[in-house]
Amino acid sequence: MNWRGIWAIYKFEMHRFRRTLWTGLAVPVITTSLYFIVFGAAIGSRMSEIGGIEYGSFIVPGLMMLSLFTESIFNASFGIHMPRFTGTIYEILSAPLSAFETVLGYVGAAASKAMIVALVILATANLFVDVRVEQQQRRPAHLGPPD
């Protein structure tokens, strides 16, 4: 396994993320904020609480996952497609990397970028609604169903 090659692709993609911070980070946050405004104000004012949670807080995980999936797929495919489009794909193809190692570098960077976007969206969600991250305690199976 060529860890240096994987690390080089990862670093290159993360550097591209820093160079294109507006499209990589600001646009998904603005889009999700618009979802909060539209769904939170238009629909949320007509909905009651869902399981004791207000509607705006209820949609936060779904909006985070929407942006996480969208950004991870976009970043991975863009990182592979753009060199092909510009004609610089030959640099990647001539590198001493297997296809698996190349994909590992691109997918690792895409997953990192998507997690950064999701965490920024979680922080931004606090501007619109009260967001709490809670963990539900699981009851051991040998104790039977809850009372």
C-alpha positions in Angstrom: 0.0 0.0 0.0 1.5 3.3 -1.1 0.6 5.5 1.9 2.6 8.5 0.6 0.7 8.5 -2.6 -2.7 8.3 -0.8 -1.6 11.0 1.6 -0.5 13.2 -1.4 -3.9 12.9 -3.1 -5.6 13.6 0.2 -3.5 16.7 0.9 -4.1 17.9 -2.7 -7.8 17.6 -2.4 -7.9 19.2 1.0 -5.8 22.1 -0.3 -8.3 22.4 -3.2 -11.1 22.6 -0.6 -9.3 25.5 1.1 -8.8 27.3 -2.2 -12.5 26.9 -3.1 -13.9 27.6 0.4 -16.8 29.6 -1.0 -18.2 26.8 -3.1 -17.1 24.1 -0.8 -18.3 25.4 2.5 -20.3 28.6 2.2 -22.7 27.5 -0.5 -23.9 24.3 1.4 -24.3 26.3 4.6 -26.3 29.0 2.8 -28.5 26.4 1.1 -29.2 24.6 4.4 -29.9 27.9 6.0 -32.5 28.6 3.4 -34.1 25.2 4.1 -34.2 26.2 7.8 -35.9 29.5 6.9 -38.4 28.0 4.5 -39.3 24.8 6.3 -38.8 26.2 9.8 -40.9 29.3 9.2 -43.5 28.1 6.7 -44.1 24.6 7.9 -42.7 24.8 11.4 -45.2 27.4 12.5 -48.0 25.1 11.6 -46.5 21.9 13.1 -46.6 21.0 16.7 -43.8 19.2 18.5 -42.7 15.8 17.2 -42.0 13.5 20.1 -41.4 16.4 22.4 -39.0 18.1 20.0 -39.9 21.3 18.1 -40.1 20.9 14.3 -37.0 23.1 13.6 -34.8 21.0 15.8 -36.4 17.8 14.4 -35.2 18.5 10.8 -31.6 19.4 11.7 -30.3 15.8 11.4 -32.0 15.3 8.1 -30.6 18.5 6.7 -27.2 17.6 8.0 -27.3 14.2 6.3 -28.6 15.8 3.1 -25.7 18.1 2.9 -23.2 15.4 4.0 -24.3 13.0 1.3 -24.5 15.7 -1.4 -21.1 17.1 -0.6 -19.3 13.8 -0.2 -20.6 12.6 -3.6 -19.9 15.9 -5.3 -16.4 16.3 -3.9 -15.3 12.7 -4.7 -16.7 12.9 -8.3 -15.4 16.4 -8.9 -11.9 15.5 -7.8 -11.8 12.6 -10.3 -13.7 14.2 -13.1 -12.0 17.6 -13.2 -8.5 16.3 -14.0 -10.0 14.2 -16.8 -11.8 17.3 -18.1 -8.7 19.5 -18.0 -6.3 16.8 -19.3 -4.2 16.5 -16.2 -5.5 13.0 -15.4 -2.3 11.5 -16.9 -0.4 12.7 -13.9 -2.6 10.6 -11.6 -2.6 7.6 -14.0 1.2 7.7 -14.3 1.7 7.8 -10.5 2.7 4.5 -8.9 -0.7 4.0 -7.3 -3.3 1.3 -7.8 -6.9 2.2 -8.6 -7.8 1.3 -5.0 -5.2 3.6 -3.6 -6.3 6.5 -5.8 -9.9 6.1 -4.9 -9.0 5.8 -1.2 -7.2 9.2 -1.4 -10.1 10.9 -3.1 -12.8 9.3 -1.0 -10.9 10.0 2.3 -10.7 13.7 1.4 -14.3 13.8 0.3 -15.4 12.2 3.6 -13.3 14.7 5.5 -14.7 17.7 3.6 -18.3 16.4 4.1 -17.8 16.0 7.8 -16.4 19.6 8.0 -19.4 20.9 6.2 -21.8 18.9 8.4 -20.2 20.2 11.6 -20.4 23.8 10.3 -24.1 23.2 9.5 -24.6 21.9 13.0 -23.1 25.0 14.4 -25.1 27.2 12.0 -28.3 25.4 13.0 -27.9 26.8 16.5 -28.6 30.3 15.0 -32.1 29.1 14.0 -33.2 26.6 16.6 -32.2 25.1 19.9 -30.1 22.0 19.0 -29.0 19.5 21.6 -27.1 16.3 20.9 -28.4 13.6 23.2 -27.7 10.0 23.6 -30.5 7.6 24.4 -29.5 5.0 27.0 -30.1 1.5 25.8 -31.6 -1.0 28.2 -29.7 -4.3 28.4 -31.7 -7.1 26.7 -31.6 -9.4 29.8 -33.6 -6.8 31.8 -36.6 -7.1 29.5 -38.7 -4.3 27.9 -38.8 -0.9 29.6 -41.6 -0.2 32.1 
